Amino acid sequence: MYRRINEFIHLLKVSGVSGISRRYFVMNSFDGALTMLGVIVGAYVAGVVNPKTIIGVGLGASLAMGISGFSGAYMTEKAERLRKLKKLRKAMLADLDKSLHNRASRLASLWLATVDGVSPFLAAMVSITPFFLAVSNIISVEHAVLFSISLIMIVLFFLGFFLGRISKENAFLWGLRMIVAGIATAVISLLVGGW
């Protein structure tokens, strides 16, 4: 087991996916959180405050984002990595089918697709968690809306904070920038939903 984990890590290093993984994770988590924010605020303004409906829409949207992210990233990454592998094969005049580079390339496509597909799904699921409590009558729907929006803002802040750490800049300021994007999304959703 330990050997397999080390091999997995080694193949990911060879494929150079760490930066791309971070970008996919943040971008798609951001998409998942903002999509749910739009769904929740829009539903509330439209008067659709049934927690089961919000859960259903949230699950449907998050699954669609996850499947779309996984399949789109897999096909895109596979095509890009096959292109690089063919260039390397041509330059080396060698068969690379059983090479470390070929195995790393295949793993990278699958890894990046997984990150791309799972991250919006997780962010969306965290966002609608309070509605599961509302379905169980533990909290009211109004509280679920407030808690959900609060969770989304927390997720956005931590995504921004993470980006700030990566860029070696003020992580707190980056977190606040993400919250501003969330507030802008909520305001637009309020205005559109109030038509």
LUMKE-596037 format. One record per residue (C-alpha): residue number from 1; x, z, y. Coordinates in steps of 0.25 Angstrom, whole numbers. Layout:
BEGIN
+-----+-------+-------+-------+
|   k |    xx |    zz |    yy |
+-----+-------+-------+-------+
| NUM |     X |     Z |     Y |
...
+-----+-------+-------+-------+
END
This chain:
BEGIN
+-----+-------+-------+-------+
|   k |    xx |    zz |    yy |
+-----+-------+-------+-------+
|   1 |     0 |     0 |     0 |
|   2 |    11 |     4 |    10 |
|   3 |    19 |    -9 |     6 |
|   4 |     6 |   -17 |     9 |
|   5 |     4 |   -11 |    23 |
|   6 |    19 |   -13 |    26 |
|   7 |    18 |   -28 |    22 |
|   8 |     5 |   -29 |    30 |
|   9 |    12 |   -23 |    43 |
|  10 |    24 |   -32 |    40 |
|  11 |    15 |   -45 |    39 |
|  12 |     8 |   -41 |    52 |
|  13 |    21 |   -39 |    59 |
|  14 |    26 |   -52 |    54 |
|  15 |    14 |   -59 |    59 |
|  16 |    15 |   -53 |    73 |
|  17 |     0 |   -49 |    74 |
|  18 |     1 |   -35 |    81 |
|  19 |    -1 |   -41 |    95 |
|  20 |   -12 |   -50 |    91 |
|  21 |   -19 |   -39 |    83 |
|  22 |   -19 |   -30 |    96 |
|  23 |   -25 |   -41 |   104 |
|  24 |   -35 |   -44 |    94 |
|  25 |   -39 |   -30 |    92 |
|  26 |   -40 |   -27 |   107 |
|  27 |   -47 |   -40 |   111 |
|  28 |   -57 |   -39 |    99 |
|  29 |   -60 |   -24 |   101 |
|  30 |   -63 |   -27 |   115 |
|  31 |   -72 |   -38 |   112 |
|  32 |   -79 |   -29 |   101 |
|  33 |   -81 |   -17 |   111 |
|  34 |   -86 |   -26 |   123 |
|  35 |   -95 |   -34 |   114 |
|  36 |  -102 |   -21 |   110 |
|  37 |  -102 |   -16 |   124 |
|  38 |  -110 |   -28 |   128 |
|  39 |  -119 |   -27 |   116 |
|  40 |  -122 |   -12 |   119 |
|  41 |  -124 |   -13 |   134 |
|  42 |  -132 |   -26 |   133 |
|  43 |  -141 |   -20 |   122 |
|  44 |  -143 |    -7 |   130 |
|  45 |  -146 |   -15 |   143 |
|  46 |  -156 |   -24 |   135 |
|  47 |  -163 |   -12 |   130 |
|  48 |  -158 |   -14 |   115 |
|  49 |  -154 |     0 |   112 |
|  50 |  -157 |     0 |    98 |
|  51 |  -144 |     6 |    91 |
|  52 |  -146 |    -2 |    78 |
|  53 |  -147 |   -15 |    87 |
|  54 |  -134 |   -12 |    94 |
|  55 |  -127 |    -9 |    81 |
|  56 |  -132 |   -22 |    75 |
|  57 |  -128 |   -30 |    87 |
|  58 |  -115 |   -22 |    87 |
|  59 |  -112 |   -24 |    72 |
|  60 |  -116 |   -39 |    73 |
|  61 |  -107 |   -42 |    85 |
|  62 |   -95 |   -34 |    80 |
|  63 |   -96 |   -41 |    66 |
|  64 |   -97 |   -54 |    73 |
|  65 |   -84 |   -51 |    82 |
|  66 |   -77 |   -46 |    70 |
|  67 |   -80 |   -58 |    61 |
|  68 |   -77 |   -67 |    72 |
|  69 |   -64 |   -60 |    76 |
|  70 |   -59 |   -60 |    62 |
|  71 |   -62 |   -74 |    58 |
|  72 |   -58 |   -80 |    71 |
|  73 |   -45 |   -72 |    72 |
|  74 |   -42 |   -75 |    57 |
|  75 |   -44 |   -90 |    59 |
|  76 |   -36 |   -91 |    72 |
|  77 |   -25 |   -82 |    67 |
|  78 |   -24 |   -89 |    54 |
|  79 |   -23 |  -103 |    61 |
|  80 |   -12 |   -98 |    71 |
|  81 |    -4 |   -91 |    60 |
|  82 |    -5 |  -103 |    51 |
|  83 |     0 |  -112 |    62 |
|  84 |    12 |  -103 |    65 |
|  85 |    15 |  -102 |    50 |
|  86 |    15 |  -117 |    49 |
|  87 |    25 |  -118 |    60 |
|  88 |    34 |  -108 |    54 |
|  89 |    33 |  -115 |    40 |
|  90 |    36 |  -129 |    47 |
|  91 |    48 |  -122 |    55 |
|  92 |    54 |  -116 |    42 |
|  93 |    50 |  -127 |    33 |
|  94 |    46 |  -117 |    22 |
|  95 |    33 |  -113 |    15 |
|  96 |    28 |  -100 |    21 |
|  97 |    16 |   -98 |    12 |
|  98 |    22 |   -85 |     5 |
|  99 |    30 |   -81 |    17 |
| 100 |    29 |   -68 |    25 |
| 101 |    24 |   -76 |    37 |
| 102 |    13 |   -82 |    30 |
| 103 |     8 |   -68 |    25 |
| 104 |     9 |   -62 |    39 |
| 105 |     2 |   -74 |    45 |
| 106 |   -10 |   -72 |    35 |
| 107 |   -10 |   -57 |    37 |
| 108 |   -10 |   -59 |    52 |
| 109 |   -22 |   -68 |    52 |
| 110 |   -30 |   -58 |    44 |
| 111 |   -25 |   -46 |    52 |
| 112 |   -28 |   -52 |    66 |
| 113 |   -42 |   -57 |    61 |
| 114 |   -45 |   -43 |    56 |
| 115 |   -41 |   -36 |    69 |
| 116 |   -48 |   -47 |    77 |
| 117 |   -61 |   -44 |    69 |
| 118 |   -61 |   -29 |    67 |
| 119 |   -57 |   -25 |    81 |
| 120 |   -70 |   -30 |    88 |
| 121 |   -79 |   -25 |    76 |
| 122 |   -72 |   -11 |    77 |
| 123 |   -74 |   -10 |    93 |
| 124 |   -88 |   -14 |    91 |
| 125 |   -91 |    -4 |    80 |
| 126 |   -85 |     7 |    88 |
| 127 |   -94 |     2 |   100 |
| 128 |  -107 |     3 |    93 |
| 129 |  -104 |    16 |    85 |
| 130 |  -113 |    25 |    94 |
| 131 |  -125 |    16 |    90 |
| 132 |  -124 |    20 |    76 |
| 133 |  -126 |    35 |    81 |
| 134 |  -138 |    30 |    89 |
| 135 |  -144 |    24 |    76 |
| 136 |  -142 |    37 |    69 |
| 137 |  -149 |    44 |    81 |
| 138 |  -136 |    52 |    84 |
| 139 |  -136 |    47 |    98 |
| 140 |  -145 |    40 |   107 |
| 141 |  -144 |    25 |   109 |
| 142 |  -141 |    27 |   124 |
| 143 |  -129 |    36 |   120 |
| 144 |  -125 |    26 |   110 |
| 145 |  -124 |    16 |   121 |
| 146 |  -116 |    25 |   129 |
| 147 |  -107 |    29 |   118 |
| 148 |  -105 |    15 |   114 |
| 149 |  -101 |    10 |   128 |
| 150 |   -92 |    22 |   129 |
| 151 |   -85 |    19 |   115 |
| 152 |   -83 |     4 |   120 |
| 153 |   -76 |     9 |   132 |
| 154 |   -67 |    18 |   124 |
| 155 |   -64 |     7 |   115 |
| 156 |   -61 |    -2 |   127 |
| 157 |   -52 |     8 |   133 |
| 158 |   -44 |    10 |   121 |
| 159 |   -42 |    -5 |   119 |
| 160 |   -37 |    -6 |   133 |
| 161 |   -29 |     6 |   131 |
| 162 |   -22 |     0 |   119 |
| 163 |   -20 |   -13 |   127 |
| 164 |   -13 |    -4 |   138 |
| 165 |    -4 |     2 |   128 |
| 166 |     0 |   -12 |   122 |
| 167 |     3 |   -17 |   136 |
| 168 |    10 |    -4 |   140 |
| 169 |     2 |    -3 |   152 |
| 170 |    -8 |     8 |   157 |
| 171 |   -17 |     9 |   144 |
| 172 |   -27 |    18 |   151 |
| 173 |   -29 |     6 |   162 |
| 174 |   -30 |    -4 |   151 |
| 175 |   -41 |     5 |   144 |
| 176 |   -49 |     5 |   157 |
| 177 |   -48 |   -10 |   159 |
| 178 |   -55 |   -11 |   146 |
| 179 |   -66 |    -2 |   150 |
| 180 |   -68 |   -10 |   162 |
| 181 |   -70 |   -22 |   153 |
| 182 |   -80 |   -14 |   145 |
| 183 |   -87 |    -9 |   158 |
| 184 |   -88 |   -24 |   163 |
| 185 |   -94 |   -28 |   150 |
| 186 |  -104 |   -17 |   150 |
| 187 |  -108 |   -21 |   165 |
| 188 |  -109 |   -35 |   161 |
| 189 |  -118 |   -32 |   149 |
| 190 |  -127 |   -23 |   158 |
| 191 |  -129 |   -34 |   168 |
| 192 |  -131 |   -45 |   157 |
| 193 |  -140 |   -36 |   149 |
| 194 |  -148 |   -32 |   161 |
| 195 |  -153 |   -46 |   164 |
+-----+-------+-------+-------+
END
